């Protein structure tokens, strides 16, 4: 049973410089725009030409190839789980999250807009600018632009959480056929993650700096705020104890949000009620994934307080609450699972300092792990 603690202000707050960065003001909607198509798709000039690293294979990536968003550069990288990187595509500045459609197109949230990538041809098809004004294009942990991103079940809409430095963000809705933003719904601060209900009726933006999830009724501007703060909100912007990523539980549509390897917030998005279940890893947690049977995987980034917390890990939590914790070497950020459910791929990018350029491959049966060089500060990940 994990300990219940009220963290000290010294141990659980951000450094003053980081707090100053998030206290900058400014949140103004700007004009929308049509997608910037690549020259190869439209014949028009492109101020940010797409560069493609040729693939030695023909016919596109093999099933099981990984795609990672390189937050440390302007690319996504294709990764063979056995031998490492096999190609890359320029997408835009500081790509964060990505979502993969059934048609093989990947939707990548960058600081500049949402890039659309043909994963078979390994080519950027378009860059869709945001409607929300996010300020100058920058890089780093607090940069403006897209963060979490998800697709509707029917693939007709993409939803991206847009960060506005110093202010509340927006959930922008993209028509995937027209390749343009059709709506922008106000959400909370720094929307780390975006998820969609199984039936596509609701969209969930997990807002890190406002301790909440915004529940948006798909196809409408209707939004509700659900506070998710199992440790309280006393620390404000300087607190470590905020929501990061969520997963939608297949069995009942509830949202699963891990905190500190100690508490799992189980949120009913329809009623706003939250139940807390114990967790065992005792480490600061970020990325999550859930399998079809409801098994939850949660990435432990490492200790906030080295005197109290354990190191980086991957928690695999069965639907009955039983957990297996796999120790990892160094910080990590997000996770994806192989199609057969036997292997987890954990990105080493990490949104704070201490990141590394690769993945950890975890055999979920034996517990064996190995490192694989892949990309530049990889964050988001998908299995093709």
N, C-alpha and C positions, 0 to 999 in steps of 0.2 A: 504494500500500500504506500504510495508516494506521500511524502510529508506535505502538510499544509503550511504554507509559510506566507508571511507578509514581508516582502523584500524591503531591505533598507533603501533609502533614497540614494545613497552613494553607490550601492552595488547595482542598482537597476535603472539608472538614467543614462542617457546619451551624453557624449562629450559636448561641452558648450559650443564648439564650432559647428557640430552637427545640428544642435538645436537652433542656432542662428540661421542655418540654411533653410530649415523648414518653417521659420517664422517670417520669411519674406512674404509680402502681401501681393495680391493681384489675382483676379479670376474674372476674365471677361470673355464672353462668347465672341468668336470671330466668324467671318464669312466661310462658308463651305466651298468645296471645289470639286471638279471632276478628277478622276484618276489620271495620274501622269503615266502614260503608257510608254513602254520601252520602244526604241527605234525598230527593233526587229518585229514588233507586233503592229506598229502603226505607221512607220516610216517618218514619224516626227522626230525633231531633235530632242534630246534629253540631256539636261544639265548634269545629271548624275548617272552616267552610263553604267549599264550592268556588265560586270565582269564575271565570266563563268570559267571555273576550272574544269577542263575537259575530263570526262570520265573514261576510263579504259574499257568499261563495259558498254554494251549496246542494249537498247530497249529499256533504259531507266534503272533505278535502284532495285536490287533484289529484295524480296519480302524480308522483313526483319531489320533492314537498314535503319539506322537512327538518324534523326534530324535534330540538330541543336542550334539554338540562337546564341550567337557570339556577342555577348554584351560588351566584350573588350574590343570589338572591331565593328565593321559594318556588314557582316556576312552571316549566313547560316552555313553550317558544315554538315555534309553527309558522312556518316560514320558506319563502317563495317564493324560489328561487334567483335569480330575475330582479329582484325588487323588494323583498325583505326581509321583515320580520315581518308576519304576517297574522292573528295571534291567539295567545292564551296561555291556559293552564289552571293554576290553583293546585293544587299536588300535595303540598306538605309542605316542611319546612325544609331548605334547602341541598341540593337534588337533585344527585346526582353522576353515576352511570352510568345507562343505560337500555337496554332490549332491546325489540325489536318482534316481535310474533307474527304468524303468517300470518292470524289472524283480525282484524287491525287494532288489537288492544289493545297498548298500550305499558306496560311494567313499569319503574318508575322508583325507584331506590334513593335515599331521602331520609334525613335524620337521624332522623326519627320512625318510619319504616316504609317498606314498599314500596307506592307508589301505583300503582293500575291505571287507565289512561286509555283511554277509547274515542276513538280518533283521528278517527273519522268524525263523531261527535257533538261532539267537542272537550269532553269532560266527564270528570271523575274519577269512577270507579265505586266505588272502595274505597281504604282505607288499611289495610294489613296490618301490625300491630305486630310488632316483633322479639321472639323468645323470649329472646335474649341481653340481659343488662343492660349498657347502654352508657353509663350515667350521664345527667346532665342533657343536654337537647337544646341544642346550641350550633351555631355556624357556624364557618367558617374551615378552614384546611388540616388541622388535627388533630382535627376534630370527630368524635364517635362516630357510629355508624350505618352505613348501607349505602354501599358504594363500588362495586366491580365487580358486574355482574349479567348473567346469560345465561339463555336458555331451552333446555330439552331439544328435540331435533329434532321430537318429536311434540307439543310444546307443552303437555304435561301437568304439567311441573314447571318452576318458575323457581328459579334458584340465585343467592343474593346473598351477597357477602362483607361481613361485618359487622365494622367496626372498633371495638375497645374501647380507648379512650385509655390508654396505658401498659401494655398487656398483649396477650396473644395474642387473635386474633379468632376468628370462627366462620363457617362456611359454612352458611347456613340454607336449607332446602329448603321450597318453597311448592307446595302443591297448587293448581294454577291454576283448577280447577273449584270447589273448596271455599273458596278464598281464605283459606287459613290456613297457618301454618308447621307442618310435620309432623316436622321433624328439624333438629338443629343439630350440625354436626361441627366439632370444634376444628381450627383452621388456624394459620398464623403471624401475624405482626404486620402490620397495615395491608394488608388484601387489596385492592390497587388494582384488580385485574382478575380476572374469572372467565370461563372458557371451557369449552366442552363438546366432547367428541370427536364425530366425524361420526356414529358409530353410537349416541351417547347413553350409552355404557357407562361413561364416565369424565368427571369434572368436575375442572377445574384452577383452583386459587386461586393467583394470583401475589401473594406476600406481600413488600411493599417492605422493611419494616424487619427482616426475619429472613433476607434473602438466599435465598429459597427459593420453590418451588412445592409446594403440597399437592395430591397426586393422590388423589381420592376415587372409590371405586367406587360408581356410581350405585345408589341403592336400598339401600345398606348404610352402616354407620358406619365402614367400613374406609378408612383414610387412610395415605398414605406421604409422607414429606418428601423432596424432591429439592433439594439445594442448587444454586443457580445463582449463581455468584460468580466470573466470569472475571477479576476484579481482586483476588480474595481478600476476606476479611471483616475485615481489620485495623482499618478505621475504625469498626466497630460502628455504633451508632445515628447517629453523626455523619457517616457516609460518604455521599457523593453516588453512589457506584458500586454501586447496588442495582437489582434488577429493578423495572420499573414495569408494563408491559403486555405481553401475549403474544398471539400468533395461532397457530391450529392450521393447519399446512400441509395442504392438501387431498390431496396426493398420497400422504402416508405417515403423517399424524397427528402428526408431530413438532411441538414447540412452538418458535416463533421469538421470541426476546427480544433486541432491540437494546440495546447499551450504548455511550453516548458517541459514536455515529457512528464507532466504531472496531472494535467487535467484535459479531458476531451469535452469540448462544448458541443452538445448535440442540439441543434436548433431546428425547431419546427417553423419554417418560413411563413406558414399560413397564419399561425397564432402568435408568433413572436416569442413563444416560450422556449427557454433553454434549460436543458438538464446537463449536469456535470457528472462525468464518469472518471474514475482514476486511471492514470497511465503510469508507466514504470521507468521510462528512459532517463528522466531527470536531466534534460538538456534543452537548450533553446531550439525551438522547432520552426521550420519553414514549410517547404513544399510537401504536397500530399498527392496520392493517387488512390483510386479505389477500383477493385476488380468486380467482375459481374456478380460474384457471390457475396460481395460486401466486405471483403478483406481490405483493410485500410493500411496504406504504407505512408509513413511520416518521416521526413528527413530531420535529423538532429544536427544543427550547425555547430554545436560545441557549447562550452560553458559561458554564461554571462558572469557568474561569480565562481572562479576556479576553486574557492574554498568549499563551495556547496554543491556545485554541479558536476556532472560527468561530461565526457568528451563527445565528439561527433558520433552519430550512429544512424542506423536505419531501423525504425520500429515497424514490425509487421504485426498487425492486430487483427485477429480472427473475429468473425461476427459475434462470437460469444464473449469477447473481451479479453481472451487470452493473448498475451503478447510474447513475441520473440524479438530481442534487440540485438542487432548486428553492429559491432563497433566498426567505425570508419576512421581512416587516417586523414585528418585535416577537414576544414569546413566544406560543406556541400550546400546545394540550394534546392533542387527539384528532382523528381523521380518519375520514371515511366517503367512499365512492366512488359515483358515479352508476351507475345500472343498466346504462348502455351502456359503462361503463369509461373514459369520456373526461374526466371531471371529478372532482377531489377537493375536498372541503369540510373545512377545517381550523378547529377551534374556537379562539377567542382567549382562552378563560377562564383557563387555566393555574392549577395548584393553588397556586403561590407568588405573590409580589408581581409586578407588571408586567403583569397581565392587562388585557384590553380587551373591550368588549362587542360582539363580532361574529365573523364568519367571514372567512377568506380562501378565495376560489374560485380553484382552480388548473386551467387548461386543460392537460391532460397531454400534448397533442400539440404545442402551440405554446410552452408554458411561460409564457404570459401569466397574470398574477394580478390579482385585484381584491378590494377589501374590501367587506364587506356588513354593515351594522349588524344585529345579531340577538341579542336576549335580554340577560341580565344575567350576565356572567361565564360564558358557556356552556362546559360541559365535554363531557359525553356527547352523541353525535349519532347519528341514524339517518336513513335515506332511506325515506320512505313509498312 
